[in-house]
Amino acid sequence: MQEFTLEEVAQYNGRDGQRAYVVYSGKVYDVTDSDFWDDGEHMGLHEAGADLTESLDLEAPHEAESLDRYPLVGVIKK
């Protein structure tokens, strides 16, 4: 499994042809092909290339397990 730093994930922001990656609980998911993540943004609330753990735990109207439908592409380096 590929390991990323948060700085590396930040490059995958879904803009200018980049893929869109998000982090949740130390796992890196590729949300590029999701209709919910157009241009690296989700519902105007979240941006790709970021660790969404805290905001999803506090604000998301859905379970964090909804990310399981997307490809797991790596983990955050410890």
PyMOL commands that set and color helices and strands:
alter all, ss='L'
color gray80, all
select helices_A, chain A and resi 6-10+35-40+53-59+64-69
alter helices_A, ss='H'
color red, helices_A
select strands_A, chain A and resi 2-4+21-24+27-30+41-42+46-47+72-76
alter strands_A, ss='S'
color yellow, strands_A
deselect
rebuild
show_as cartoon
